[in-house]
């Protein structure tokens, strides 16, 4: 039975272990690309070791595993540096187009963005250069084929990932540079996103120029791969730009300014009486407290609305309140993106707002934050 505290694994993935405290997942699409790699390298294996028969495909599959092992090193480097900088990392996923590291918080400074982004391509280039060095001492045979492939693939991955356009690592490096120069992270994201779109168009057009540039006529597979890569780049760049524009529209919301006036009542007070007192005092929320006045729960507005009026005199207010957990107690001076991040970290309908000295300020309703955001966005 899975641990109740562990995050839900995305559908279509298999967990194969963990690195730096993050789950390593393999997408079902990886098996498709592993099979494709096995078929593509099979003729080279056959030329090196004639007579292998179907075993040449097994050798090709092993090469795919080795290649993705180096991609895992690329992604693991992102995860390790992110954790060293205090950024939470959810998982590392290997998929059809390579890998993805789920970093669950935004870097606070351009330097952090740069370090997390650049370490991946640097790792790939280091693996590729090391493989080039091994090539000089590796004897002829299948091992040499693997070393050649590892060298070429990692140098290619390292160079392509440095292309300055999101969602590639080079796009994040460009984002950090624009962020540093302009002082605006969103401007950096949007600029790097546009560069990513240009890169997507270039990837789509490459097969049309391939014969002129390399002397090799493009195949249907070349066009298919170019289309897949272009869609990946375009959609990734567009998603990053959309997110940045949304964040630009986040108003400078201050939790304190949105706090509802709050009525504190004993948890055993009949709900009908608590609602009556709230109406008489003009309070927009109710908090249950202990005999010493310590808040212990927030009455759910939705739960009160769902309770029939004839039942309200006979049930305690505590029965429709949510016990205060750590994530439901927020500093009253939270504002802007910090406020949005805090609400997303612990989703709830209502939150208790406290002053720096722990004094109760009021209750913040998610509905009020959403309403303020919509009003500011128009």
N, C-alpha and C positions, 0 to 999 in steps of 0.2 A: 504494500500500500504506500503511495507517495506521501512524503512529509507534507503536512498541512501548511507548513511555513515556507515550503519551497515554491518558487514561481512556476506558473503553468508553462509547460513546454509547448512551443508553437507546433501546430499540426503539421504532420509530414516530416518531422525531424526525429533523429535518433541520438541519444546522449551516449558519447563514447568515453567521457572522462571529464576532467576539469584542469584548468591552468590558472594559477594566481587567484584561486577562489571563484573562478567563473566556469560555468558549464561549457563544455565543447560539444556542439551539436553538428550532425551531418544531415543535410537536407536530402530528401528522396531524389531530387534532381541531380545530386552528385553522382549517383550510380549511372545516370544517363551519360553524363560527360565522361565518366571513367570508362564506360564502354566505348564511347566515341574515340577517346584517346587510344584505347587498346587497338581499335581497328586502324587508326591513322598510323600508328608506329609499327604495326605488324609487318609491313613490307621491309622496313629497315631492320627489324629483328631477324626476319627470314634471310635477308641478304648477309647478315653477320653470322648467323648460325643456321645454315640450311637444314631442312629435314625435321624441323620441330613440329610441324603439323599444327594442330589446334593449340599446342603449348605456346605458340608465338603470341596468341591472344592473352593467355594467362600472364606471360611475361610483360605484355603491354599493360595489363591491368595493374600489375605490381609497380610498373613505372608510374602509372597514374597515382597510386597510393604514395609513392615517394615524392612526386611533384606536389601533391596536396599537403604532404608533410611540411614542405618548405613554405607553402602558403599559410599553413597553421603557425609557423614561426613568425611570419609577417604579421598576422593578426594578434598573436600572443604578445608581440612587442608593443602594439597599440595598447592592449589591456594592461600590461605591466606598468608602462609609463603613466597611463591614466590613473591607475590605483596609487602610484607613487605621488601623484599630484592631488590625491584626495577625491578623485572622480569615481563614482560607483560604476562598475561594469557588470551588466546582466549576464551576457553569454557571448560566446564566439561561435559563429555558424559558418560551415563550409557548404557552398552551394554551386550551382551551375557555372556562374561567372567568377568564382574565386572564393572570397570569404567576406565576413562582415563581423565587426565587433560592436556590440550594443553598449555604448557608453551612455549612461542614464542621467547625465547632468552636463550642462554646458560649461566649458572652461570660462573662468572669470577674467582672464587676461590674454592678450594676443600671444604672449610667450608660451602659455600653456597649450593654446590651440596649435601653435607651430610645432612644439615638441611632440605632442600626441600624434600629429599628422605625419611629420617627416620621418619618424622612427621606423614606420612600416617599409617605405621604399628603401631606406638605408639598409634595413635588415635583408631585404630581397637582393639588393646589389652586393651586399657582403657575402651572402650564400652563393650568388652567381660567380663572384670573383674567386671565392674559395674553390668552387667546382672547376673553374678554369685552371687553377693551380694543380688540382688533382689530375686533370687531363694529361699533364706531362708525365705523370708517374703511373698512370693506370694502363695495364696491359690490354691488348686488343681483345675484343669479345663483348658480351652483353653488358658487362660492368662499364666499359668505356662508352657504350651507347647511352646508358643511364646517366653517366657523368656529363656527357655532351648535352643531353636533353636538359639536365638540371641546370647547367651553366646558362644555356641559351634562354630557357624559360624564365629563370629568376632575373637575369639581366633585363629581359623584355618587360617583365612585370614591374621591376623597379623603375625603369625608364618611363613606361606608360603611366604608372601611378603618379609620376611627378608632372604630368601634363596639367597645366594650371586651369582646371575647371571642375566644379563640383559635379558629381559626388566623389570624384577621385581625391586621393590624398593631396595631390598637387593643388587641387582646388581649395582645400582647407589651408594649405600653406599660403596661397594667394589671399584667401580670406583674412588670415592673420596679419598679412602685410598691409592690406587696405584698412583693416581695423586699427592697426598701430598708427598709420598715417592720418586717418580721419577721426579716430576716437569713437567710431560708431560701428559696433559689431554687425548691425543689420545691414548697413551699407556694404560692408565687406562681404556678407553672405550673398546679397543681391548681385554685386559685381561678379563674384566668383560663379554664381549661378548662370549669369549670361554667358560667361566664358565656357561653362559646361555645355550650354546649348549649342554654342559654336562648335565645340568638340564633337557633339553628337551629330551635327550636320556633316562635319568632316569625316567621321567614321562611316556614315551612310554613303558618302560620295567616294570613299576610297576604292572600292572595287572597280569603279568606272575609270580610275586613273592607274590602277594597279599594273596593267600591261605596259603603259608608257613609263612608269617609274621603275619597275622591276624586270620587265621583259617576260613576265609570266602571265598568261591569260587567266582571268578570274573564272572560278567555277561556281556552280549553284550554291555549294557550301560556303564559298566566300561571301556571296550576297546574303545568304541566310544569317551567317555570323555577324556581318556588318549591320544588318537590320536589328538583330537582338541586342548588340552592343549599343547601337544608337538609341534604341528605345530605353534601355537601362540608363544611359547617360541623360537623356532628355527628361525622363520621369524623375530621376534623382535630383537633377538641377531644379526642375520646376517645383518639386516638393519643398526643397530647401528655400527657394525664393518665396513661396507661398507662406511658409512658416515665419520667415523673417518679416514679411509685410504684415502678418497678423500681429507679431510681437511689437512692431512699430506702432500699431494702433492701440496697444494696451495703454489705457490712460494711467496717469499717475495716481492710481487708487490708493487710498490710505484706509486700512482696516478700521481705525478709530472713527473715521468720518462716516462709515457705513454701519456702525454698530447700532443695534436696536436697543432701546431702553429695556431693561431687564427687571423682572420681578423675582425675588428669591423667596421660596416657600419650603416648608418641611416636606419631605418625601411622602409622609402619610396623610397629607392634607387631601381631602376629596378633590378630584379633578374639576368638578363643576365650580367649587369655591375658588380654586386657583385661577380658572378662566375668568370668573367674575371680578376677582381682585385685579387681574391684568387689564381688563377693560376699564375698570374704574380709575386706574392710575395711568392709563394710556401706554402701558408697557407692550412692546411688540414681541416679547419672548419671556419664557419662564425657566428658571433654574432651580433645581432641588438642592437643598443644603442640609448639613448635619445640624445638630443642636448648637454647635459652636459657630455656625455660620460658614463652614467650609463647603464650597460647591462640590457636588458629587455627580450631578447629571444635568443634561439639557433636555427639556421637554421637546419632543418632536412635533412640529407643526402639522406634519402629514398624519401622524398617529392621532393627534387630537381631532383633526377633521374627520378621520375615519371612525371615531368612537361615537355611537349614537347618543343623542342628548339625554335620553332616559337612563342611560347607564352611567353617565358622568358623575352623578352624586354618589355613586356606590363604589367607585374604584379610586385607588390612591393615585396621586399625581406621578409617583415614581414608576408606575406600570407603563406609562407612555413616555418615559425619559430614557435617554441613552447615557450609559455610564461614561464618565469622562476618562478617556484614554489620553496618553501623552500627545498624540497627534491632534487632539481636539482642543488643546489649550494653546492659544497663539498669542504672541506679543501684539498689543494693540497698535503699535507703530509700524507693523509690516506694511509694505507698499509695493506697487508696481509688479514687476516680474517675480520678486521674492514672495509676494502674497500669492500669486498664481501658482508658483511651484509648491508652496506649502499646502494649498488646497488640493492640488493634484496628488501630492504624496500620500495624503490621508483623506480620500473622498468621503464627504458627509454632507448632510443638509444644513447643520448648524455647528458653529464653533464658539468656544468661550474665549473672550478677549481679556487679557490681563495686562495691567501696568507693569513697569519694571519692578515695582515693589510687591507684585503679586496681587494688587487690588483689582477687584472685578470691575471691568469697564462696561461690558455688555456682551451681547451675542451677535455674531456675524452669520447671516444666512447666505448660503451659496446663491440663492435666487436673487438676492440684492446685488451681489457682485456681478452676476450675469447681466442683470438689467442695466447696471451702470456701464458695463463694457459695451453693450449694444448701443446705448445712448451716445457714448463717446465716439463710437465707430462711424456714426452717421453724420 
